[in-house]
Amino acid sequence: MRDDTNVGGMNFELTEDQQLIRSTVAELCRKFDDQYWMEKDQAHEFPTEFYNAIAEGGWLGITIPEEYGGHGLGITEATLLAEEVSRSGGGMNAASSIHMSIFGMHPVVVHGSAELKQRTLPRIATGDLHVCFGVTEPGAGLDTTHITTFARRDGDHYVVNGRKVWISKAMESEKILLLTRTQRYDEVAKKTDGMTLFLTDLDRAHVDIRPIAKMGRNAVTSNEVFIDGLRIPVEDRVGEEGKGFRYLLDGLNPERMLIAAEALGLGRVALDRATKYAKERVVFGRPIGMNQGIQFPLADSLAHLDAAELVLRKATWLYDNGKSCGREANTAKYLCADAGFTAADRALQTHGGMGYAEEYNVSRYFREARVMRIAPISQEMILNYLGSHTLGLPRSY
Ligand SMILES: Cc1cc2nc3c(=O)[nH]c(=O)nc-3n(C[C@H](O)[C@H](O)[C@H](O)COP(=O)(O)OP(=O)(O)OC[C@H]3O[C@@H](n4cnc5c(N)ncnc54)[C@H](O)[C@@H]3O)c2cc1C
């Protein structure tokens, strides 16, 4: 028998407000064209004008609760914002300049004290406060439980020593969301215990920050961070001591969705550029896009981007409706990162030799799309999650 209670339960349409987010962000981003992003990338220069425009538009506080100066919207809206920003041609240079402000503060919103939230969130929403995210360490890699950066309690302070790597935007940031150990790995019963999270000043007197020379996304630095005797007041601790890893886990699914949206946007703009070029470029007396060797890979990318987008929409809907979404969030990140990169690779191929030139921008998209298969979580770790959590196979990690 048909279950009539479920009729109309499936809806693929964005609301009017969500469509407005898309069109307004797209219009704002049009002021920052490919030339702007190419120059920022080549000069290794932070896109301050873009960041300020996004801040002035009120977009940085999209998910920050209204009582702290934000709009209190969901991850669905945040992913629409991220996708449009990336799709504008700004790619990862644009997305990374605002990524942390958009959803990175989730552990603080959920677990931070009212005083910490009041002191930081309104400034993040206005764009005044730049923040970065300090988890990865050279000795631990993806096995976060093996971090060794240590915070020792000293009266009403903690004293921190250690080393982080790949910390994006640390150069430009006033504060860092920093994961430390307050109990050593071999002192805890459960390996995820004994870690503590802080939102604190990157006090340059005790923190040395060195940019890493890298393959792309050069407008935003990623850095080695050496921490030597950094004193952190207890008020900067997020939630309880020893529970930092658990707090971070809360934010992992939305983070995966956000990165998926950025990868999707990059794939879309790459496909747009490839299609345009394939129509215009005439070789052997015909537009190259008439050849199936060029046309089919582009059509195939369209199909893969569309399918990846659907999983992403389902994941954000589940999250915003308070339902479990681990499987969908991981799948969305996996499929969007692959579809985005493949589209960028094909866009480069479609442009032939000119694809390799900076002038046509697709080489920049290609370099930027590549990183989404590695960071913030590698494709292998996504498959590990699906294999062990969803399929119930034994864990390798
Ligand atoms: C541009 C960029 C920006 C970044 N920004 C930040 C940031 O702002 N903050 C931050 O904290 N970190 C940041 N990172 C770090 C990023 O999150 C890590 O690089 C990423 O999580 C991978 O960790 P790793 O480099 O240590 O790889 P490793 O842990 O050394 O792994 C190496 C390879 O082995 C694979 N592997 C390892 N174990 C397994 C297993 N059990 N099964 C299958 N495969 C396995 C991995 O998938 C990977 O391909 C950034 C990285 C990059 C490149």
PDBQT file of the ligand as one rigid body, heavy atoms in Angstrom, charges set to zero:
ROOT
HETATM    1  C1  LIG A 401      47.261  23.014   1.093  1.00  0.00    +0.000 C 
HETATM    2  C2  LIG A 401      47.054  22.350   2.416  1.00  0.00    +0.000 A 
HETATM    3  C3  LIG A 401      46.406  23.060   3.429  1.00  0.00    +0.000 A 
HETATM    4  C4  LIG A 401      46.230  22.484   4.693  1.00  0.00    +0.000 A 
HETATM    5  N1  LIG A 401      45.664  23.243   5.693  1.00  0.00    +0.000 NA
HETATM    6  C5  LIG A 401      45.625  22.728   6.963  1.00  0.00    +0.000 A 
HETATM    7  C6  LIG A 401      45.182  23.542   8.067  1.00  0.00    +0.000 A 
HETATM    8  O1  LIG A 401      44.787  24.699   7.881  1.00  0.00    +0.000 OA
HETATM    9  N2  LIG A 401      45.204  23.016   9.311  1.00  0.00    +0.000 N 
HETATM   10  C7  LIG A 401      45.617  21.743   9.559  1.00  0.00    +0.000 A 
HETATM   11  O2  LIG A 401      45.608  21.328  10.715  1.00  0.00    +0.000 OA
HETATM   12  N3  LIG A 401      46.060  20.938   8.530  1.00  0.00    +0.000 NA
HETATM   13  C8  LIG A 401      46.071  21.410   7.257  1.00  0.00    +0.000 A 
HETATM   14  N4  LIG A 401      46.530  20.616   6.205  1.00  0.00    +0.000 N 
HETATM   15  C9  LIG A 401      46.997  19.263   6.490  1.00  0.00    +0.000 C 
HETATM   16  C10 LIG A 401      46.087  18.205   5.906  1.00  0.00    +0.000 C 
HETATM   17  O3  LIG A 401      44.923  18.123   6.670  1.00  0.00    +0.000 OA
HETATM   18  C11 LIG A 401      46.895  16.915   5.838  1.00  0.00    +0.000 C 
HETATM   19  O4  LIG A 401      47.929  17.090   4.881  1.00  0.00    +0.000 OA
HETATM   20  C12 LIG A 401      46.037  15.765   5.447  1.00  0.00    +0.000 C 
HETATM   21  O5  LIG A 401      45.124  15.503   6.474  1.00  0.00    +0.000 OA
HETATM   22  C13 LIG A 401      46.890  14.528   5.179  1.00  0.00    +0.000 C 
HETATM   23  O6  LIG A 401      47.749  14.275   6.258  1.00  0.00    +0.000 OA
HETATM   24  P1  LIG A 401      49.299  14.038   6.024  1.00  0.00    +0.000 P 
HETATM   25  O7  LIG A 401      49.769  15.048   5.023  1.00  0.00    +0.000 OA
HETATM   26  O8  LIG A 401      49.997  14.050   7.324  1.00  0.00    +0.000 OA
HETATM   27  O9  LIG A 401      49.382  12.609   5.353  1.00  0.00    +0.000 OA
HETATM   28  P2  LIG A 401      49.895  11.252   6.017  1.00  0.00    +0.000 P 
HETATM   29  O10 LIG A 401      49.143  10.972   7.271  1.00  0.00    +0.000 OA
HETATM   30  O11 LIG A 401      51.389  11.301   6.089  1.00  0.00    +0.000 OA
HETATM   31  O12 LIG A 401      49.446  10.189   4.919  1.00  0.00    +0.000 OA
HETATM   32  C14 LIG A 401      50.158  10.018   3.698  1.00  0.00    +0.000 C 
HETATM   33  C15 LIG A 401      49.325   9.181   2.739  1.00  0.00    +0.000 C 
HETATM   34  O13 LIG A 401      49.073   7.888   3.284  1.00  0.00    +0.000 OA
HETATM   35  C16 LIG A 401      47.690   7.594   3.290  1.00  0.00    +0.000 C 
HETATM   36  N5  LIG A 401      47.357   6.761   4.460  1.00  0.00    +0.000 N 
HETATM   37  C17 LIG A 401      47.805   6.902   5.731  1.00  0.00    +0.000 A 
HETATM   38  N6  LIG A 401      47.256   5.957   6.521  1.00  0.00    +0.000 NA
HETATM   39  C18 LIG A 401      46.427   5.217   5.757  1.00  0.00    +0.000 A 
HETATM   40  C19 LIG A 401      45.574   4.092   5.988  1.00  0.00    +0.000 A 
HETATM   41  N7  LIG A 401      45.419   3.536   7.199  1.00  0.00    +0.000 N 
HETATM   42  N8  LIG A 401      44.862   3.609   4.939  1.00  0.00    +0.000 NA
HETATM   43  C20 LIG A 401      44.982   4.150   3.701  1.00  0.00    +0.000 A 
HETATM   44  N9  LIG A 401      45.779   5.204   3.425  1.00  0.00    +0.000 NA
HETATM   45  C21 LIG A 401      46.497   5.732   4.434  1.00  0.00    +0.000 A 
HETATM   46  C22 LIG A 401      47.009   8.957   3.328  1.00  0.00    +0.000 C 
HETATM   47  O14 LIG A 401      45.689   8.907   2.796  1.00  0.00    +0.000 OA
HETATM   48  C23 LIG A 401      47.933   9.787   2.468  1.00  0.00    +0.000 C 
HETATM   49  O15 LIG A 401      47.611   9.656   1.107  1.00  0.00    +0.000 OA
HETATM   50  C24 LIG A 401      46.675  21.160   4.925  1.00  0.00    +0.000 A 
HETATM   51  C25 LIG A 401      47.298  20.450   3.892  1.00  0.00    +0.000 A 
HETATM   52  C26 LIG A 401      47.484  21.021   2.656  1.00  0.00    +0.000 A 
HETATM   53  C27 LIG A 401      48.200  20.232   1.576  1.00  0.00    +0.000 C 
ENDROOT
TORSDOF 0
